[in-house]
Amino acid sequence: MLFMRYNWATMAHIGKAFLSCIIRWMIDKKWRRRNAKYFPSYCLYAIKYIVYWKLLRIPLRFEKILKYKLYFFHYSIFISLFEDMFLNNEYYVRLSKDPSIIDLGSEVGLSVTYFKSVYPGARIMAFEPDPASYKLLKKNITNNDMKRVTAHNIALANKVGSMPFYIDSSVDGSLTMSLYAKRQQKKIVVKVNRLSHYIKQRIDLLKMDIEGAEFDVLSDLSHSKKLSLIKTIIVEYHHHIDVKKNNLSRLLVLLEKNGFGYQLNAKYFPPFKKETYQDFLIFAYRE
């Protein structure tokens, strides 16, 4: 029953997002111009999801994005992330021609594909702790001959060694896998390291989607003085993973102390529910 509700909710979300994109395509010239090469693909994805995945029950495990062929676990997750990254440009930053990018929480590689689409000459370090997702990440990097991309099957924290990592045993490639126990139930053990050990020179962009470990990683970078080498940071911050704790302020203070300005975008907020889980997109930049 829960899976059926999830399917209907996902289908409703995609339908709503698709209609919203159609309207924006018609009335927003700037948006239409920016997404001219991606919007036709998005329309095709939405139709294929409804026809193949929902009506005919035919699993779709890969898709084409321009010249890239991406393998993934779930078509609904693929469409949702494509919408966020390629149409809404959530990870877009104006960078130099061949930037240096660190991607924490690369999953199967859609974010890496986005960065390579925008900056073909980018040098990217991709980190993904989940073994199943990492396997597809490596496959997508190799099959698409992505130059100057290295992948690491480790989690990032403020220690070196190994730690419990919590995954969803019912869904491969879940977006809520985490070092934080409250996110999922099944526990595996993964290698962990400090991101500061990998930073040897200037980094143009650090993207983080690591389900609750953001402060530990940034505090390590601050203590090691490596945060000074990073120009821009984009953080997917999950507020109220633990509804009894409010930790956003300490992360923002850490950014301020290290010379960053920032802007916040609240992605989801039902009002008047103090226990509600909420996503923030934090865009931090050098003042």
N, C-alpha and C positions, 0 to 999 in steps of 0.2 A: 504493500500500500504506500509506504514511504517513497519507494522508487517511482511509483506511478505519479505521485504528487510532484516529485522532483522533475519528471519528464514533462508534465503539463506546465509546470512553472518555467522550465527552460524554454519550452516551445512558445509560451506567452511572452517571455522576455525577448526572444529572437524576433517574434512577430512585431512586437512593439518597437524594438530597435530598428528593424527593417523599415517599418512605416515612417519612423522618425527620419531615417536616412533619405528616404524617398522625398519627404517634404523639404529637407534641407537641400537636397540636390536641385529641387525646383526653385527655391527662393533665395538661396545663398550662393551668389556667384563665386565668392572667394573660396568657400568650402568646396564647391563643385570643381573649381580650377585646381585646387590642391589635391583632390582625391580622384581626378579623372582616370588615373591608371589603376586604381584599386577598387572603385565602386562597382564596375561591371563584374569583377570577380566576386565581390561581396553578395551581389544579387544572385549570382549562380550558386554560391555556397548556401544561401538561405533556401533556395528552391530545392537543391539536392538534399538538404537536411530534412525538409518536410517530406519529400517524395521517397527518397531512398531509406533514410534512417528511421523515420516515423511511420510511414505508410507501408512500405514494402519490407521493412525490417532487414534491410541489407546493410551490413556494417561498412563504413567508410573509414579507412585507416591512413589515408594519405591525401594530400591536396597540393595543387600547384599555386604558388605565389610568384607571379612574374616568371623568372627563370628557375626558381627554386622549387624542389619537390620535397614536401615536409611529411614525415610520418608522425603519427600521434596516437593516443589511446581513445579519445572521445571527440566526436565531431562537434558536439555542442560546446565543449571547452575551447576547441580550436576556433569556432566562429566568434565566441565571446571575446577571446583574447585578440583575434584579428581586428575586431571592431574597436577595441580599446587602443591598440597600438597603431594600426595602419590608418583607420578612419579618424579616430579622435586624437591621434598623435600625442598620447600621454607621455611617451618617452622622448619626444622631440626636443632637442637642444641645438642651438646654432653653434657648431663646433668647427674646428679647422678641417682642412681637406682630408687628412689621414689621421684621425684622432686615436688616442689610446683610451680604451673603454674596459671597465671591469663590470661584469654582469653577474650579480649574486642572485641565485634562484633562477637559473636558466631553463629549468624543466626540460622539455624536449627540444628547445631551440628556437621557438618562435620569436623571442626577443632578440636573439642573435641574428636571425634572418632579417628582422626589422632594421637593426643597426647596419647590417651589411647592405641592405637595400638603399638606405639613406647615405651611408658612407662606405662605398665599396672598398676603399683602401684602409679601413679601420683595423687597428690591432686590438683584438678582443681576448680577454681572459674570462672564460665562462666557468661558473661553479655550480654544481648540482649534487647534493648529497644522496638523493634517492637512487638506488642501484638501477631500478627499472627505467626511470626517466633518463638517467645518465646514459644508459645503453642506446636509447633512441637519439639522444643529443649527439653522441659520437657518430651514429649512423648518418644523421642529417648533415653534420659537418663534413664527413668524409664523402658521402654520395654527391653532395653539391660542390665539392672541391672548394670549400671556403678557405681562402688563404689567410694567413696571419690570425688564426683562431686556435686557441688552446683550451682544452676542457679538463676540469679537475673534479674527481668524484669525492669531494669532501664537503663538510659543513664548516662554516666560519663562526668562530666564537672568540672568547678572550682567554683561551687555553689551548694547549696542544695535547693530543692523545685520542681518546674516543669518548663518545657520549651516547646516551639513549636518543633515538630519533623516532618520532611517533608518526605512523602512517595509517591510512585508511585501508584495511584489509579487503574491503569490498570494491574499491575503485582504484585501479592502477592510475598513476599520474595525478592523484588528487591535488588540488591547489591549496589544501590546508595542512599538508605535511609540515612537521615542525620539530624543533628541539624542545618545544614547550609542551608539557604533558597534557594540558587542557585542550589542545587542538584535536588530537586523535587518540585512539585506544591501543592499537597494536604497536608494540615496541620492538625496534631493531637497534643494532649498535652500528654507528658510523664513525669514520675518522673525522677529527676536527683539527683545525689549525687557526692561527691568527692571520688575518688578512695582511697585517703589517709585514709579514715575512715575504709576501709576494710583490710588494711595492718597492721598486728600486729607482723609479724616475717619475716624472710628472704624469698625472692621470687626468685626462680631460673630463671624463664622466665616470662616476660610480653609480650604478643602478642597483637598488636593493629591494628584493621581495622575498624576505626570509622569515616571515611568520613569527615575529616576536623576538628575534635575536638582534634587532637593529642597534639597540643601545650598547650591547656587549661589543659588537664589532666596531662601532664608532668610538667607544671609550678606549678600546685597544689602540686604534689609530691615533687618538689624541695623546695618549700616554707615550706612544712610541715616536711622536712628532711626525708621523707619516701623513696625518690629515692635512698638513700644510702643503703636501704635494698634489692634493686633489682640488681641481678647479670647480667642478659642479657635481651635485649629488641629487639623485631622484630616489626617494624612499616611498615604498608602499607600506604605510604604517597602519597597523591594526589596533585600534583603540578598543579597550574593554574585552580583550581576550580573557582576562580575569576581571569580572565586573566590579570587584572590590578594590581594584587598583587603578589609579589615574597617573600614568607615567609619561604622558606626552611632554609635559613641561620640562622634565629633566633632559630629554633628548634635544628640545629646542634650545635650552640653556647651553648645552654642550656645543651645539652648532654656533651659537652667538659668541661664546668664549673663544672659538677658533676662527672667528672672522667671517662667518657666513651670514648673509641675509637669507630670507626664505619667504615663500608663499605657500599657502595651504589650500587644498581643494578637498572638501568633504564629499566623498562619492556616494554615501548612503546615510540618511538620517531621518528615521521616523520620529517626529517630535514627541516630547513629554514621556519618553521611556528611558529612564536613566540607566537601565541595565542593558540597553541595546548595543550590540556589537557594531562597530563603525569603521569604515575604511577612510584613511586620509592619504592623499598624494602630496608629499612634501617636496617642493622644488627648492633646493638650497644652492646658493651661488655666492661667489666671492664679491664682497662689497667694493 
